[in-house]
Amino acid sequence: MKTSMLVKIHASYTNSRKRRKSRVNSLFRKLYGYDTYSNYSQYNRHKKGLLEEIPSVIYERGIIMIREEDMEKVEELVREYGAEYRSWKVIPNEQEMKQLKL
């Protein structure tokens, strides 16, 4: 059976040095991607996030399922921004396996 990783990312908006609101927002922008607008929305551009580049299943903000080999990339990004995470090894169903390209 193929397994994948279920990851819960926790980044709070407390006033501590490592977890300011801007750092939390930056983490989630790098993770999920975001749209940029300039010149009164005349020019729109989408910047891809890590989860758009690797196969993943997004359940809600902060809870994702990824392949085991991609776990290192996500760990690196989360540690860079000083957030916490928990991960579990799980067996995905058929639909999730298609999304993860397993």
C-alpha positions in Angstrom: 0.0 0.0 0.0 1.2 3.5 -0.8 1.3 6.0 2.0 1.3 9.7 2.2 1.7 12.4 4.9 -1.1 14.3 6.6 0.3 17.6 7.9 -1.3 20.1 10.2 0.5 23.5 10.3 0.0 25.8 13.2 1.2 29.4 13.0 -0.4 31.8 15.5 -0.6 35.6 15.4 1.0 36.1 18.8 3.4 39.0 19.4 6.4 36.8 19.9 9.4 37.6 17.8 9.2 34.7 15.3 5.4 34.6 14.8 4.3 38.1 13.8 1.2 38.5 11.7 3.3 39.4 8.6 5.5 36.3 9.0 2.4 34.0 9.3 0.8 35.7 6.2 4.1 35.2 4.3 4.2 31.5 5.2 0.7 30.9 4.0 1.3 32.9 0.8 4.4 30.8 0.0 2.5 27.7 0.8 -0.8 28.3 -1.1 0.2 31.1 -3.6 -1.5 34.4 -4.0 -2.7 37.0 -6.6 -1.0 40.4 -7.1 -2.7 43.5 -8.4 -1.1 46.7 -9.7 -2.3 49.9 -11.3 -5.8 49.7 -9.8 -6.2 46.0 -10.8 -5.3 46.6 -14.4 -2.5 44.1 -14.2 -3.2 40.9 -12.3 -0.7 38.1 -11.7 -0.8 34.8 -9.8 2.3 33.8 -7.8 2.3 30.0 -7.3 2.8 28.5 -3.9 4.6 25.3 -3.0 1.4 23.3 -2.8 0.6 24.3 -6.4 4.0 23.0 -7.6 3.9 19.6 -5.8 0.9 17.2 -5.9 -1.2 17.8 -2.7 -4.7 17.6 -1.3 -5.8 20.7 0.6 -8.5 20.1 3.2 -8.6 23.5 4.9 -6.1 26.2 5.8 -3.3 24.5 7.6 -4.3 20.9 6.9 -2.8 19.2 3.8 -1.9 15.8 2.5 1.3 15.4 0.5 3.5 12.6 -0.8 6.2 11.3 1.6 9.0 12.5 -0.7 7.7 16.1 -0.7 7.6 16.3 3.1 11.2 17.6 3.3 10.2 20.7 1.2 7.2 21.5 3.4 9.3 21.0 6.6 11.9 23.4 5.3 9.4 26.1 4.5 7.5 25.8 7.8 10.8 25.9 9.9 12.0 28.9 8.0 9.0 30.9 9.2 9.1 29.6 12.8 5.8 27.8 12.7 4.9 24.4 14.2 3.6 21.3 12.5 2.5 17.8 13.2 2.5 15.0 10.6 1.0 11.6 10.4 1.6 8.8 7.9 -1.8 7.8 6.3 -3.2 5.6 3.6 -5.0 7.8 1.0 -8.2 6.6 -0.7 -8.4 6.3 -4.5 -9.5 9.9 -5.2 -6.6 11.2 -3.0 -4.1 8.9 -4.8 -5.1 10.4 -8.1 -4.6 13.9 -6.8 -1.2 13.0 -5.3 -0.2 11.1 -8.5 0.7 7.9 -6.6 
